[in-house]
Amino acid sequence: MTAAAATAVAFIIITIISGITSSLVPGDSLCFNSPNPSSCKLIVSDAIVSTDLSTSNHLHVVKKIIARSMNLSEVTISTATVDGRSSPAVADCTHLLELSFHRLFDSVTAIDAGEDEDVLTWLSSVLTYHETCLVGLRDSDLTPIKTGVMELKAMASAALAVFNSGKVTWEKDESYVSPSVAVIPPWITDEFPNGEHLHPDTVVDVTGKGSFRTVQDAVNAAPENSKRRYVIHVRKGKYKENVVVTRLKKNIMIVGDGMHRTIIIGHRNVVDGDTTFNSGTLISEGDNFILQDIAVRNIAGAAKHQAVAVRISGDKTVINRCLINAYQDTLYTHTNRQFVRDSIIAGTVDFIFGNAAVVFQNCKLISKLPMPHQKNVVTAQGRTDPNQNTGISIQLCQVIPSKNLAPVSGWIQSYLGRPWKKYSRTVYMESYIGGHIAAKGWLPWDGNFGLNTLFYGEYDNEGAGASTHGRVEWKGFKKMTDSSEATPFTVKSLIQGERWLGSTGVTFRSGL
């Protein structure tokens, strides 16, 4: 950080602390739902200084923990910069710590505004950033960095537990009724090639007939922290590049001429030295991002193992009418709130993974022919803490085999998901599940890991692979028979979509 930035950070932290009364909240009452209560109690005790605060002041404790986390983040970022600047994993970690720092600040703002869902989402994302960093560093010997990030992770977990300890209900008022079909946002004005009415701010054309030849150049030229939708039209053609929409590029829409006409192609992969986190052909970290009518492919191939086509880390992201195609780890739904509609996602191993709160509607999830001795797995959800509001919801979708997998699907096992992390959470509802899915439905990750703490559910599905007879008998697996069990995984409940999807123009169903 620059000196000016450091000064600003110090001011922010002092401001946070100055609004907090210096009284003690009993740790038992605040940490009862923590997965690590002893650690949580220590962090709560360190965050406060006297003995008489009632539990109604739990938000003050959360803000104090956040302030301490912001201080430690600065120290850890400095350590990472000095100790390992040449390592891709450390570079990722430094970047993730910076993302988490800004989300911590956003969380304080949301606490003051009474926006509970935002607080829970952003604290959940902070914990995910730290976990992603530690996964990347697992084989390194950079102990000081690991130690700092592990402490930050513990603080994020404690902040979530304390915040949830005061939660009465997540239901807001019901006065807002959202349509189940697309509305026309105010930023849509002029006629557009696909039949809609869009007014692009800039045009990308690989032949040179637009404002830019590459998508990345157009993104770079877009304003930072835009308050209005900024539309980048990418004309038909093949764009061989990697595209990154950074955190400050907010309210960006990248729209093509159709998923079979506008194609972005990359080939970064783990085998050739990239990290999974940084291998995406298209990466978006900006809030309120829309990707529409485009194909994004990672053509590294199955033998290159982890090779991401799209990674989404920004909040309130929409993927609409897109084709996302790779093999292992195709779509990295990394963190925050996401909605995927009318799209095709194709891959082999864990081809939808991450720890976002994400709903898929009216999508085709296509399992491809894997390498010999591999099993196909559609999802690998990465929830690490029971207080995170994250999970994968697959609603009104088709789970089907590719044309070359279908004839041999009796010999190649395909599964709905497996628990990447201890509290993995995935639900399939009102969807078609093809006969290529194994009768057991779900696959263990490693022995009994997560089988008692995960939550996997199936509700009102159809198709040759939808029968729950013969499914796994794990404690965490649920055969849902009542709509009330599925309701928490709807657009309205899981991603609070009624409050932000209407302005995007995307079609969605709010409930069941």
C-alpha positions as CSV (number, residue, x, y, z in Angstrom):
1,M,0.0,0.0,0.0
2,T,1.1,3.6,-0.6
3,A,1.6,6.0,2.3
4,A,-1.6,7.8,1.5
5,A,-3.5,4.5,1.4
6,A,-2.0,3.5,4.7
7,T,-3.1,6.8,6.3
8,A,-6.6,6.3,4.9
9,V,-6.7,2.8,6.3
10,A,-5.6,4.0,9.8
11,F,-8.4,6.6,9.7
12,I,-11.0,4.0,8.8
13,I,-9.9,1.6,11.6
14,I,-9.9,4.4,14.2
15,T,-13.3,5.5,13.0
16,I,-14.6,1.9,13.4
17,I,-13.2,1.5,16.9
18,S,-14.3,5.0,18.0
19,G,-18.0,4.0,17.5
20,I,-17.7,0.9,19.7
21,T,-18.3,0.9,23.4
22,S,-15.6,-0.8,25.4
23,S,-17.7,-3.3,27.3
24,L,-17.6,-7.1,27.3
25,V,-20.1,-9.4,25.7
26,P,-20.1,-12.9,27.1
27,G,-18.3,-15.1,24.6
28,D,-20.5,-18.1,25.3
29,S,-23.6,-16.3,24.0
30,L,-21.9,-14.9,20.9
31,C,-19.9,-18.0,19.9
32,F,-22.5,-20.8,20.5
33,N,-22.9,-21.4,16.7
34,S,-19.2,-21.2,15.8
35,P,-17.5,-24.3,14.3
36,N,-14.5,-23.4,16.6
37,P,-16.0,-22.0,19.8
38,S,-12.8,-21.9,21.7
39,S,-11.1,-19.8,19.0
40,C,-14.1,-17.6,18.7
41,K,-14.2,-16.9,22.4
42,L,-10.5,-15.9,22.4
43,I,-11.1,-13.5,19.5
44,V,-14.1,-12.0,21.2
45,S,-12.2,-11.6,24.4
46,D,-9.3,-9.9,22.6
47,A,-11.7,-7.6,20.8
48,I,-13.2,-6.1,24.0
49,V,-11.9,-4.7,27.2
50,S,-14.3,-4.7,30.2
51,T,-17.1,-6.8,31.6
52,D,-20.7,-5.5,31.4
53,L,-22.0,-5.3,27.8
54,S,-25.2,-7.1,27.0
55,T,-25.5,-9.4,24.0
56,S,-27.6,-6.7,22.2
57,N,-24.3,-5.1,21.3
58,H,-23.0,-8.0,19.3
59,L,-22.6,-5.7,16.2
60,H,-20.0,-3.6,18.2
61,V,-18.0,-6.7,18.7
62,V,-18.2,-7.6,15.0
63,K,-16.9,-4.2,14.1
64,K,-14.1,-4.5,16.6
65,I,-13.1,-7.8,15.1
66,I,-13.2,-6.3,11.6
67,A,-11.0,-3.4,12.7
68,R,-8.4,-5.9,14.1
69,S,-8.6,-7.9,10.9
70,M,-8.0,-4.9,8.8
71,N,-4.8,-4.1,10.8
72,L,-3.6,-7.7,10.5
73,S,-4.4,-7.7,6.8
74,E,-2.0,-4.8,6.2
75,V,0.8,-6.7,8.1
76,T,0.2,-9.9,6.2
77,I,0.1,-8.2,2.8
78,S,3.5,-6.6,3.6
79,T,4.9,-9.9,4.7
80,A,3.7,-11.6,1.5
81,T,5.2,-8.8,-0.7
82,V,8.6,-9.2,0.9
83,D,8.8,-13.0,1.3
84,G,7.4,-14.3,-1.9
85,R,6.7,-11.8,-4.7
86,S,8.0,-14.2,-7.4
87,S,5.5,-17.0,-6.5
88,P,2.2,-17.2,-8.4
89,A,0.5,-18.5,-5.3
90,V,1.8,-15.7,-3.1
91,A,0.8,-13.2,-5.8
92,D,-2.7,-14.6,-5.7
93,C,-2.7,-14.5,-1.9
94,T,-1.7,-10.9,-1.8
95,H,-4.5,-10.0,-4.3
96,L,-7.0,-12.0,-2.2
97,L,-6.0,-10.2,1.0
98,E,-6.6,-6.9,-0.8
99,L,-10.0,-8.0,-2.0
100,S,-10.8,-9.2,1.6
101,F,-9.7,-5.9,3.0
102,H,-12.1,-3.9,0.9
103,R,-15.0,-6.3,1.7
104,L,-14.3,-5.8,5.4
105,F,-14.7,-2.1,4.9
106,D,-17.9,-2.7,2.9
107,S,-19.2,-4.9,5.8
108,V,-18.8,-2.1,8.3
109,T,-20.7,0.2,6.0
110,A,-23.5,-2.4,5.6
111,I,-23.7,-2.9,9.4
112,D,-24.2,0.8,9.9
113,A,-26.9,0.8,7.2
114,G,-28.7,-2.2,8.6
115,E,-28.2,-4.3,5.5
116,D,-28.0,-7.7,7.1
117,E,-27.8,-9.8,3.9
118,D,-24.9,-7.7,2.6
119,V,-23.0,-8.1,5.8
120,L,-23.5,-11.9,5.8
121,T,-22.5,-12.1,2.1
122,W,-19.4,-10.0,2.4
123,L,-18.1,-11.6,5.6
124,S,-18.7,-14.9,4.0
125,S,-16.6,-13.7,1.0
126,V,-13.8,-12.6,3.3
127,L,-13.6,-16.1,4.8
128,T,-13.6,-17.5,1.2
129,Y,-10.7,-15.2,0.1
130,H,-8.6,-16.4,3.1
131,E,-9.4,-20.1,2.4
132,T,-8.5,-19.6,-1.3
133,C,-5.2,-18.1,-0.3
134,L,-4.4,-21.0,2.1
135,V,-5.3,-23.6,-0.6
136,G,-2.8,-22.0,-2.9
137,L,-0.1,-22.0,-0.2
138,R,-0.6,-25.5,1.0
139,D,2.6,-26.9,-0.5
140,S,4.7,-23.8,0.3
141,D,7.0,-23.2,3.3
142,L,6.0,-19.6,3.7
143,T,5.1,-20.0,7.4
144,P,4.8,-16.3,8.3
145,I,2.3,-15.7,5.5
146,K,0.3,-18.9,6.3
147,T,0.2,-18.0,10.0
148,G,-1.2,-14.5,9.3
149,V,-3.8,-15.8,6.9
150,M,-4.9,-18.6,9.3
151,E,-5.4,-15.9,12.0
152,L,-7.4,-13.8,9.6
153,K,-9.5,-16.8,8.7
154,A,-10.2,-17.4,12.3
155,M,-11.2,-13.8,12.8
156,A,-13.6,-13.9,9.8
157,S,-15.2,-17.1,11.2
158,A,-15.6,-15.5,14.6
159,A,-17.1,-12.3,13.0
160,L,-19.7,-14.5,11.1
161,A,-20.6,-16.4,14.3
162,V,-21.0,-13.3,16.4
163,F,-23.0,-11.6,13.6
164,N,-25.3,-14.6,13.3
165,S,-25.7,-14.8,17.1
166,G,-27.9,-11.7,17.0
167,K,-29.8,-12.8,13.9
168,V,-33.6,-12.9,14.5
169,T,-34.7,-13.5,11.0
170,W,-33.4,-12.9,7.5
171,E,-36.9,-12.1,6.1
172,K,-37.3,-8.5,5.0
173,D,-40.6,-6.8,4.3
174,E,-42.7,-8.4,1.6
175,S,-43.8,-5.1,-0.1
176,Y,-41.5,-5.6,-3.0
177,V,-42.9,-8.0,-5.6
178,S,-40.5,-8.8,-8.4
179,P,-41.7,-10.1,-11.8
180,S,-40.7,-13.6,-12.9
181,V,-39.9,-12.3,-16.4
182,A,-37.4,-9.8,-17.5
183,V,-38.1,-6.1,-17.2
184,I,-36.5,-3.4,-19.4
185,P,-33.9,-1.4,-17.4
186,P,-33.5,2.3,-18.0
187,W,-30.1,1.8,-19.6
188,I,-31.6,-0.2,-22.5
189,T,-32.5,2.2,-25.3
190,D,-31.4,1.5,-28.8
191,E,-31.9,-1.5,-31.1
192,F,-29.3,-4.2,-30.8
193,P,-28.3,-7.0,-33.2
194,N,-29.8,-9.8,-31.1
195,G,-33.2,-8.2,-31.1
196,E,-33.0,-6.4,-27.8
197,H,-32.6,-2.7,-27.4
198,L,-29.2,-1.8,-26.0
199,H,-27.0,1.2,-26.3
200,P,-23.4,0.1,-26.2
201,D,-20.9,2.5,-24.8
202,T,-18.1,0.9,-26.9
203,V,-17.7,-1.8,-29.5
204,V,-15.1,-4.5,-29.8
205,D,-14.5,-6.0,-33.3
206,V,-11.6,-8.5,-33.9
207,T,-11.4,-7.2,-37.5
208,G,-10.7,-3.7,-36.4
209,K,-14.0,-2.1,-37.3
210,G,-14.9,-1.2,-33.7
211,S,-13.4,1.0,-31.1
212,F,-11.2,-1.8,-29.9
213,R,-9.8,-5.1,-31.2
214,T,-9.7,-6.9,-27.9
215,V,-12.2,-7.3,-25.1
216,Q,-9.5,-6.5,-22.5
217,D,-8.7,-3.1,-24.1
218,A,-12.4,-2.2,-23.9
219,V,-12.6,-3.2,-20.3
220,N,-9.4,-1.2,-19.5
221,A,-11.0,1.9,-21.0
222,A,-14.3,1.5,-19.0
223,P,-14.7,3.9,-16.1
224,E,-14.0,2.8,-12.6
225,N,-16.7,2.7,-9.9
226,S,-19.3,3.6,-12.5
227,K,-22.8,4.3,-11.0
228,R,-24.5,3.4,-14.3
229,R,-24.4,0.4,-16.6
230,Y,-21.5,0.5,-19.0
231,V,-22.1,-1.7,-22.0
232,I,-19.4,-3.3,-24.1
233,H,-20.6,-4.9,-27.3
234,V,-18.3,-7.6,-28.6
235,R,-19.1,-8.4,-32.2
236,K,-19.0,-11.9,-33.6
237,G,-15.6,-13.5,-33.9
238,K,-13.0,-15.5,-32.0
239,Y,-11.1,-13.5,-29.4
240,K,-8.0,-15.3,-28.3
241,E,-7.2,-13.6,-25.0
242,N,-7.7,-13.6,-21.2
243,V,-10.0,-11.0,-19.9
244,V,-9.9,-9.6,-16.3
245,V,-12.6,-7.2,-15.0
246,T,-11.0,-5.8,-11.9
247,R,-12.7,-4.9,-8.6
248,L,-13.0,-1.2,-9.5
249,K,-14.7,-1.9,-12.8
250,K,-18.3,-2.0,-11.5
251,N,-21.6,-2.1,-13.4
252,I,-19.9,-3.5,-16.5
253,M,-21.9,-5.5,-19.1
254,I,-20.1,-7.5,-21.8
255,V,-22.6,-8.6,-24.4
256,G,-21.9,-10.6,-27.6
257,D,-23.8,-11.5,-30.7
258,G,-24.7,-14.9,-29.4
259,M,-23.1,-17.8,-27.7
260,H,-22.2,-19.5,-31.0
261,R,-21.0,-16.3,-32.7
262,T,-18.9,-14.4,-30.1
263,I,-16.2,-16.6,-28.5
264,I,-13.5,-15.8,-26.1
265,I,-10.8,-18.5,-26.0
266,G,-7.9,-19.1,-23.5
267,H,-5.7,-22.0,-22.5
268,R,-4.2,-21.2,-19.0
269,N,-3.9,-24.3,-16.8
270,V,-2.3,-25.7,-13.7
271,V,0.0,-28.2,-15.5
272,D,1.7,-25.4,-17.4
273,G,2.3,-23.3,-14.2
274,D,-0.8,-21.2,-13.7
275,T,-2.8,-21.3,-10.5
276,T,-6.4,-22.5,-10.6
277,F,-7.4,-19.1,-9.3
278,N,-5.7,-17.2,-12.1
279,S,-6.3,-19.7,-15.0
280,G,-9.7,-18.3,-16.0
281,T,-10.2,-17.2,-19.6
282,L,-12.5,-14.6,-18.2
283,I,-12.3,-13.4,-14.6
284,S,-14.6,-10.8,-13.1
285,E,-14.1,-9.3,-9.7
286,G,-16.3,-6.2,-10.2
287,D,-19.7,-5.9,-8.6
288,N,-22.9,-5.8,-10.7
289,F,-21.2,-7.5,-13.7
290,I,-23.3,-9.0,-16.6
291,L,-22.0,-11.4,-19.1
292,Q,-24.5,-12.1,-21.9
293,D,-24.7,-13.8,-25.3
294,I,-21.1,-15.0,-25.4
295,A,-19.1,-18.2,-25.3
296,V,-16.1,-18.5,-23.1
297,R,-13.8,-21.5,-23.5
298,N,-10.6,-22.8,-22.0
299,I,-9.1,-25.1,-24.6
300,A,-6.2,-26.4,-22.5
301,G,-7.8,-29.9,-22.7
302,A,-8.5,-32.6,-20.1
303,A,-4.9,-33.6,-19.7
304,K,-4.0,-30.2,-18.3
305,H,-6.4,-30.8,-15.4
306,Q,-7.6,-27.6,-13.6
307,A,-8.2,-25.0,-16.4
308,V,-11.0,-22.5,-15.6
309,A,-13.1,-20.9,-18.3
310,V,-14.8,-18.3,-16.1
311,R,-14.1,-17.2,-12.5
312,I,-16.6,-14.9,-10.9
313,S,-15.7,-13.2,-7.6
314,G,-17.8,-10.0,-7.7
315,D,-21.1,-9.5,-6.0
316,K,-24.5,-9.5,-7.8
317,T,-23.2,-11.0,-11.0
318,V,-25.4,-12.3,-13.9
319,I,-24.4,-14.8,-16.6
320,N,-27.2,-14.9,-19.2
321,R,-27.4,-16.9,-22.4
322,C,-23.7,-17.9,-22.4
323,L,-21.8,-21.1,-23.2
324,I,-19.0,-21.8,-20.8
325,N,-16.9,-24.8,-21.9
326,A,-13.8,-26.5,-20.5
327,Y,-13.0,-29.8,-18.8
328,Q,-12.0,-29.8,-15.1
329,D,-13.1,-26.7,-13.1
330,T,-15.0,-25.0,-15.9
331,L,-17.0,-22.4,-14.0
332,Y,-15.4,-21.1,-10.8
333,T,-18.3,-19.5,-8.8
334,H,-15.8,-18.2,-6.4
335,T,-17.7,-16.0,-4.0
336,N,-20.5,-13.5,-3.4
337,R,-24.0,-13.6,-5.1
338,Q,-24.4,-14.9,-8.6
339,F,-27.2,-15.8,-11.0
340,V,-26.8,-17.9,-14.1
341,R,-29.7,-18.1,-16.6
342,D,-30.4,-19.8,-20.0
343,S,-26.7,-20.9,-20.3
344,I,-24.8,-24.0,-21.1
345,I,-22.0,-25.2,-18.7
346,A,-19.9,-28.1,-20.0
347,G,-17.1,-30.0,-18.4
348,T,-15.9,-33.2,-16.6
349,V,-14.5,-33.0,-13.1
350,D,-16.0,-30.5,-10.6
351,F,-17.0,-28.4,-13.5
352,I,-19.1,-26.1,-11.3
353,F,-17.2,-25.3,-8.1
354,G,-16.5,-22.5,-5.6
355,N,-18.2,-20.9,-2.6
356,A,-20.6,-18.3,-4.0
357,A,-24.3,-18.2,-3.3
358,V,-25.4,-19.0,-6.8
359,V,-28.6,-20.0,-8.5
360,F,-28.7,-21.7,-11.9
361,Q,-32.1,-21.5,-13.8
362,N,-33.0,-23.0,-17.1
363,C,-29.5,-24.0,-17.8
364,K,-28.0,-27.1,-19.5
365,L,-25.2,-28.7,-17.4
366,I,-23.4,-31.1,-19.7
367,S,-21.0,-33.8,-18.6
368,K,-18.4,-34.5,-21.3
369,L,-16.2,-37.5,-22.0
370,P,-13.5,-37.5,-19.3
371,M,-10.0,-39.0,-19.4
372,P,-9.6,-42.7,-18.7
373,H,-10.1,-43.6,-15.0
374,Q,-11.8,-40.2,-14.3
375,K,-15.3,-39.8,-12.9
376,N,-17.5,-36.9,-13.9
377,V,-18.7,-34.6,-11.1
378,V,-21.0,-31.7,-11.9
379,T,-20.5,-29.7,-8.6
380,A,-17.9,-29.3,-5.9
381,Q,-19.2,-26.7,-3.5
382,G,-16.6,-25.1,-1.2
383,R,-18.4,-23.9,2.0
384,T,-16.0,-24.0,4.9
385,D,-18.1,-22.6,7.7
386,P,-21.7,-23.3,8.7
387,N,-22.4,-19.6,9.2
388,Q,-21.6,-18.7,5.5
389,N,-24.7,-18.0,3.5
390,T,-23.3,-19.8,0.4
391,G,-24.3,-22.7,-1.7
392,I,-25.2,-24.0,-5.2
393,S,-28.8,-24.1,-6.2
394,I,-29.7,-25.8,-9.5
395,Q,-33.4,-25.1,-10.5
396,L,-35.3,-25.8,-13.7
397,C,-32.1,-27.1,-15.3
398,Q,-31.2,-30.1,-17.5
399,V,-28.4,-32.3,-16.2
400,I,-27.4,-34.2,-19.3
401,P,-24.5,-36.0,-21.0
402,S,-22.6,-34.8,-24.1
403,K,-23.2,-36.6,-27.4
404,N,-20.0,-38.5,-27.1
405,L,-20.5,-39.4,-23.4
406,A,-24.1,-40.7,-23.8
407,P,-23.3,-43.9,-25.7
408,V,-20.7,-45.0,-23.0
409,S,-22.4,-43.5,-19.9
410,G,-23.0,-47.0,-18.6
411,W,-19.2,-47.4,-18.2
412,I,-18.3,-43.9,-17.1
413,Q,-19.6,-42.8,-13.7
414,S,-21.1,-39.4,-13.4
415,Y,-22.2,-37.7,-10.2
416,L,-24.2,-34.7,-9.1
417,G,-21.5,-33.4,-6.7
418,R,-18.9,-34.1,-4.1
419,P,-17.9,-32.1,-0.9
420,W,-14.8,-30.0,-1.7
421,K,-15.1,-28.5,1.8
422,K,-16.5,-29.6,5.1
423,Y,-19.8,-27.7,5.0
424,S,-20.5,-28.1,1.2
425,R,-24.0,-27.2,0.3
426,T,-25.8,-28.0,-3.0
427,V,-29.4,-28.6,-4.0
428,Y,-31.0,-29.8,-7.2
429,M,-34.7,-28.9,-7.6
430,E,-37.4,-29.0,-10.3
431,S,-34.7,-30.1,-12.8
432,Y,-34.3,-32.9,-15.3
433,I,-31.5,-35.4,-14.3
434,G,-30.3,-37.7,-17.1
435,G,-29.7,-41.4,-16.8
436,H,-25.9,-40.9,-17.0
437,I,-26.0,-40.0,-13.3
438,A,-25.0,-42.9,-11.1
439,A,-27.7,-44.3,-8.8
440,K,-25.9,-43.2,-5.7
441,G,-26.0,-39.6,-7.0
442,W,-23.2,-38.2,-5.0
443,L,-19.5,-39.0,-4.6
444,P,-17.3,-38.7,-1.5
445,W,-14.3,-36.4,-1.7
446,D,-11.9,-38.4,0.5
447,G,-13.3,-41.1,2.8
448,N,-15.8,-39.8,5.2
449,F,-14.7,-36.1,4.9
450,G,-17.7,-33.8,5.2
451,L,-20.4,-36.5,4.9
452,N,-22.0,-35.6,8.3
453,T,-21.6,-31.8,7.9
454,L,-22.5,-31.2,4.2
455,F,-26.0,-30.4,3.0
456,Y,-27.0,-32.0,-0.3
457,G,-30.7,-32.0,-1.3
458,E,-32.9,-33.1,-4.2
459,Y,-36.5,-31.8,-4.6
460,D,-39.1,-32.6,-7.3
461,N,-36.7,-33.6,-10.1
462,E,-37.5,-35.8,-13.0
463,G,-35.6,-37.9,-15.6
464,A,-34.0,-41.3,-15.7
465,G,-31.3,-40.2,-13.1
466,A,-33.7,-38.4,-10.7
467,S,-34.9,-41.3,-8.6
468,T,-33.6,-41.0,-5.0
469,H,-33.9,-44.8,-4.5
470,G,-30.4,-46.0,-4.1
471,R,-29.0,-42.6,-3.2
472,V,-26.2,-42.3,-0.7
473,E,-27.2,-42.6,3.0
474,W,-25.1,-39.8,4.4
475,K,-26.3,-37.9,7.3
476,G,-26.0,-34.7,5.3
477,F,-28.1,-35.9,2.3
478,K,-31.7,-34.9,2.2
479,K,-34.5,-36.2,0.1
480,M,-36.7,-33.1,0.1
481,T,-40.5,-33.8,0.0
482,D,-41.9,-30.5,1.2
483,S,-41.5,-27.1,-0.6
484,S,-40.5,-25.5,2.7
485,E,-37.3,-27.5,2.6
486,A,-36.4,-26.2,-0.9
487,T,-37.5,-22.5,-0.4
488,P,-34.2,-21.4,1.2
489,F,-32.5,-22.2,-2.1
490,T,-34.6,-20.1,-4.3
491,V,-33.6,-16.8,-6.0
492,K,-35.5,-14.8,-3.4
493,S,-33.9,-16.5,-0.4
494,L,-30.4,-17.6,-1.3
495,I,-29.2,-14.6,-3.3
496,Q,-31.9,-12.0,-2.4
497,G,-32.5,-11.7,-6.1
498,E,-35.8,-9.9,-5.9
499,R,-33.8,-6.9,-4.7
500,W,-31.3,-6.6,-7.6
501,L,-32.1,-8.9,-10.5
502,G,-35.0,-6.7,-11.8
503,S,-32.6,-3.9,-12.8
504,T,-30.5,-6.3,-14.9
505,G,-33.1,-7.2,-17.5
506,V,-32.6,-10.9,-17.0
507,T,-35.5,-13.4,-16.8
508,F,-35.8,-15.2,-13.4
509,R,-38.2,-17.0,-11.2
510,S,-38.2,-15.8,-7.6
511,G,-39.5,-18.9,-5.9
512,L,-40.6,-22.4,-6.6
